[in-house]
Amino acid sequence: MTVDQTSAHLRGHEPRLGIRENVVQFSLLVLVNAFVGAMVGMERSILPAIAEEEFLLVARTAVLSFIIVFGITKAVTNYLAGRFSDTYGRRKVLIAGWVIAAPVPFLLMWAPTWGWVLWANVLLGISQGLTWSTTVIMKIDLAGPKNRGMAMGLNEFAGYFAVAGAALATGYVASTSGLRPEPFYLGVGFVAIGFVLSALFVRETRHHADHEAKLNDRTRPEELLSQREVFLRTSFVDTDLSSVSQAGLVNNLNDGMAWGLFPLFFAAAGMTISQIGWLAAIYPAVWGVGQLYTGALSDRIGRKGLIVGGMWVQAAGIITITVSAGFAGFAAGAALLGAGTAMVYPTLLASIGDVAHPAWRATAVGIYRLWRDLGYAVGAIVAGVVADIAGLDASMWLIAAMTFVSGVVVAARMQETRGRVAGGSHRSGSHHPDESQ
């Protein structure tokens, strides 16, 4: 029994599930995730320019190398964060993530070579994997089954609206004070505030998941799976979980391309660093704000339609940017890409929560986020190689096609998951007509 479980027992009551019932802790975790998102946002508008202007990198694959190392380290850490959260508790993992983030702004400020920037992104990937994964898991714990989509919408809104704000802020500072070191002063503040909030005010939530497992009257011994079984089920065997995992991978594949290639594409079209900062902010801003609506909407109308439609809207956004030549067209495409991602992002996480049993849900979330954030690395590699061989336009057309096909896969393989009793009615690799809605 954890310290928090013991405390709850001594107070004479069981944990209560629901956003309203846990509004203080839930709101605090939303705020914490805003600072998590801001940490990655500070790179979004200016790091490709730093690669080209200060370190004289020419090959697109080399420029995008920081996204590759970030994506791989974050993906692996996501998986470990899920396991560690089940084993040691969520709060400890969250605090550890902030400690690892502390050197990142200083490395980016003073890096004498590109290798230092890559090491900074290794640490940033580890930190993001630990902090963002645990805020997701903790909100799922607190919200319970009824408002899971809303919980994920609020979490992802905070994170990605902060990505947009930080991208806009660092772009503005870079346009007035230079690319380094001033834009990264913001990161020092993000780390300090995030760490203090997590260490002093956030409470453990694992006992909420334990309580939900007790309330789940369809829990069976066979639902207590090994790590290997959870990995196989989430990645390949379960048609719903594996469909969600591939969609997450492709979603971040196009996000990795957008992060690395869009600033270069906009610069080639004659955009200023300030305009690039605005364009880099529009996409995650629409993404972030949209999730306030789409997460809760998925609780009412279901997950599948939003996921399929969202992937197709993302593809339309990438195409719009590719065929445009000025700020207005680029902004419209960025808004479409953000809207599509808003439809998909919280809904995918809510679907994992729908299907995975509370006893192994944190691990399943970690595995999903492993595949999802590997998309950053895959997207950066594919986009960079194709851009070097055939140009930026060809690379962006390919990513748009892959995004569209991912939506087709979800339409063909996934069943509706909203309203399912988590983990209690799903047999590996099979569909259940009685569970669809």
N, C-alpha and C positions, 0 to 999 in steps of 0.2 A: 504494500500500500504506500502511495506517495505521501509526502508531507501535506499536500493540498487535500488529498482524499481523507487523511486522518483529521484535518481541521474541519472539513465538511461534516464528517461523522460526529465529531465532538460538538459541533453546533446544532446537531440534531436534525439535519435535513439533507435531502439528496440534492445533487445539482439539478438546476432547472434548464430546460432546453428552449431556445428561442432568442431572437434578436432583442425583442423588448425586455425579456427577462434578464438579459445580460448586457443591457445597453451601454453601461459604462465601460466594461472591458472590451466590448465589441467596437465601440467608437474609438477607444484608445488604439486598438489594433489597426483600424482604418488609418488613423493618423500616423502610426509607425510605418505602415506600408507606403505612405506618401513619401517619407524620407528614403525608404528603400528604392522606390522608383526614381527619385531625384538623383540618386547616385549614378544610375546608368544614363539618365537624361543629360548629365553634364558633358558626356562625350558625343552626343548624338549629332550635333550640328557642326562641330569643329575638328574632331579627330581626323577625318579623311583629309581636311585641308592641312593639318599639321603634318600628316604623313607626306603629302606632296611638297609643301612649301619649306618645311624645316628639315625633313629627313630625305627629301629628293627621291621618294619612291615613285616609280613610273608604272610598273606592272600592276594591273588591278588586283591580281591575286596577292601581291605583296601588301598593297594598301589595305586589303580586307583581312589580312592575317590577324589583326587584333580581334576581329569578330570571331574568327575560327577558334582561337585559343579561349576566348570568353565563352563561346557556345559549348565547347567540349567540357571545360571545367565546371561550368554551371550545370550542364546536363548530368554529369557524374555525381556532382554534389547534391542535386535534387534527389537522386535515388538514395544516397546515403542519408540525407536529411529526413526522408520518410522513415527509414529504418531506425535512425537515432532518436527520432521523435517518439516512436513506439517503445523504444528501449529505455531512454533516459529522460524523456519528457520534452515538451515543446519549448518551454521557456529557456532552458539551458542552451538549446541549439540556436535559438534566436539571438541570445546574447553573444555566443561565440561568433556568429556571423558578423556582428558589428565590430568585434575586436579585430577580425581579419580585414575588415574594410578600412581600418584606420590609416594604413600607409598609402592607400591608393591615390588620394589627391596630391600628396607630396611627390610620389613617383611620377605622376603625370606633369606636375609643375616643372620638375628639374631633370627629367630624363635626358641624359647626354646622347643616348643612342635609341634606335627603334626597339632594340631588345628590352630596354627598360620599360617601354610602353607595353610590350607584350607581357612582361612579368606583372605589371600593374593590372592588366586585364585577366591574368590568371587569378590574382587575388580577388578582383572584382567579381569574377565568375563564381568563385567559391563562396564569397560573401552573399551574393544574390541568391545562390542555391539554398543557403542555410536560412537567410532572413525571409525571402519571399515565400519559400515552401512552408515555413512554420506559420507565417501569418495566414496563409491559405488554410492549412490544416486546423489552426486554432479557431478560425471563423466557422469552418464546417462543424467543428466540435460544439461550439456555442449555439449555432443557429438551429441545429436539429433538422429533421427531414422536410418540414413544411416550407421553409424560406431559404432553401439552399441556393437557389438561383439568385435571389436578392442579395444574399450574403456575398456570393462571388462577384456580383455586379458592383457592389460597394467596394469590395477589396480591390478589384482590378481598376475601377474608376480612380480610386485614390492613387494607385501606383502609376497608372499611365497618364493621368492628368498632371501628376508631378513630373513625369518624364517630359511632357510637353513644356511645362513651366521652366524646368531646368534647361532644356534645349534652347528655349527662347532667351532665357537669361544669359546663358553662356555665349550665345550668338551675339547678343547685344554688347556684352562686356568685351568680347573679342573684336567687335567692330570699332570700339572706342579706345581700347587699351592694348590690343594685340592678342595673339593666339595663346601666349603663355607669359607669365604664370597666373595672371589675374583671374581668368575664368574659373580656375580650379580652387580659388579661395572658398567658393561656395560649398565645395565638397567637404571641406573641413567642418563647416557648420552642420551639414547634413549628418555626418558621422557622429558628431558630439551629441546632437539632440536625439538622434535615433537610439544611441547607446543609453543615454540617461533615462529616456522613457521606458526602454525595454528592461533595464536593470532595476529600476526603482518602482515601477508601477504595473507592469504586465504580470499577470498571474497564470499559473499552470492551468491548462484546460483538458488534460488527458482524462481526468475523471469524468468529464462530460461525455466523452466517447464511451467510456466504460459503462456509464449509466444508460446511454442509448442502446448499447449491446444487451443490457439486462432487460430493457423494455421491449426489445425485438423478440416477440414470442415465436418467430419462425427460425430462430437461431438453432443450428444443428451442429453436432460435432464435426461433420465433414467441412463446415465452413471455416474451421480453424486451420488455415493453410500454411504450408512451409513457405520460406522466402522464394524458393525456386518455383513453387506452384503459383504464387502470386505473380511473379515475373512472367511466366509463360501465359497465364490467363490474361493479364493486362495487355501483353504485347502481341500475342498471336492467336490464342485458342478461343477466347471469348469474342464473339463477333461484334458485340457492342463496345466493349472496352478497347479492343484492337482497332476498331474503326475510329474511335475517339483519339487513340494514340497517333494513328497516321495523320489524321486531320490536324492535330496539334503540331506534329513535325512539319507539315507543309505550311501551316500558318506562320511558324517562325522561320521557315525557309524563305518565304517572301519578305518577312520582316528583316531578316539578315541582309537580303538584297537591298531593301529600301534604306537600311541604316548605312550600308557601305557605298552603294552605287548612286542613290538619288542625289546626294550632295555633289558628286562629280558630274552627274548628268545635268543638274541645274547650273553648275558653274560653266560647263561647256556651252550652255544656252545663253550665257551672259548675265546670269543672276549675280547680284552682289552678296557678300557674306551676310548682310542683314536680311536680305530676301531669302537666302538659303535657311537662315535661322527661323524665319516665319514659316517657311514650307516644311521644315523639319518638325515644327511644333504643331502644325495643323493636323497632321495624321494622328499622332498620339492624343491630341486634345479631343478630337471627334471620337476616337476610340475610347478614351477615358470617360467623357461625359455620356456617350451613348450607352455605356454599360450600366448606368444608373437606371435606364429603362429596360434594356434587353435582358439583364439578369432576372429582374422581377417578372418580365413578360414570359420568360421560359417556364416560370412556376405556374403560369396560367394556361399557356397554349402548347407547352411541350418543348422539348430540346431539339428534336431532329430537324424540323423545318428551318429553325434559325441557323443551325450548323450548315446545312446544305446551301441555303440561300446566302449565308454570310460568305462562304468560300467563293461563290459565284460573283458576289458584289466585289470582293477583293480583286478577283481577276479583272473585272471591269475597270476598277480603279487603276490598276497597273497599266492596262491598255490605254486608258485616257491620258495618263502621264506620258507614255511612250509616243503617242501620236501628237502631243501638244508641243508648242514652241514658245509659249510665254507664261508669265506668272499666273494669269487667270486659269489657263488650262491645267497647269501643274497643281494649283490650289484645289481645283475641282476634283482631279484625280486623287489627291491626297485625302480629301474629305471622303470620297467613295471608299478608298482603302481603309480609312479609319472606321467608317460605318460598318463595312463588312466584318472587320476584325471585332468590333463591338458586339456584333451578332453572335460571333463564334466563341470568343474567349471565355466569358464567364459560363457559357452554356456547356462547353466541354468539361470544365471543372465540376459543374453541377451534375453532369451525367456520370462522372466517376463516382461522385458521392452517392448518386442514386443506386448504382449497381454494386459497389464494393461494400462488403460487410464492415461494420465499425471495428471489428477485431483486427482487420488488416487494411483498413481504408487509408491510413497515413502512408503505409508502404505502397499501396496502389497509386496514390497521388504522386508519390516520389517517382515511381516508374513511369507514369504518364508524363511527368515533367522532365524525366530523363529523355524520353523520345522527343518531346516537344522542343526542348532547348538544344538537342542535337541538330534541330532544324537550322539554328543560327550558323553552325559550322558547315552543314551541307549546303545551305543557301549561299554562304560566302564563297565556298569552293566552286560550286557550279557557276554562280554568277561571275566570279572573277575569271575562271578559266574561259568561259564562253565570251566574256567581254574582251579578253586579251586576243582571242582567236578571231571573233566575228564582229566585235563592237558592242557598245552599251545597248543599242536598240535590240539586237538579237538576244542578248542575255535577258532583257526585261520581257520580251515576247515569250521566251521559253518558260520563265518563272510564272507568267500569267497562265500559260497552258497547264502547267503542273498544278496550279492552284484550282483551276476549273475541274480537272480530272479528280482531284481529291474530293471535291463535293459530290461528284458522280459516285465515287466509292462509298461515301457515307449513305447516299440515297439508296444504293443497292444492298448494303450489308447491315446497316444499323436499324434496330427497332427503337421505338419510343421508350424512353426510360423514366419519364416523369411519373411519379406516383408509385414506383416500384418499392417494395420493402427491401431495403439494401441487403444484398447478399443472401436473402432468404429464399429466393425462388429462381435462381439462375443456374442452369446446367451448362457446363463448358461446351462452347462451340455450337450450341443449339439455340433456336429461336423459340419463343413462347407466345403463341398467339393470345393467350389469356392475359398476358402482361402488357400488351400494346394498348395505346390509348389514342 
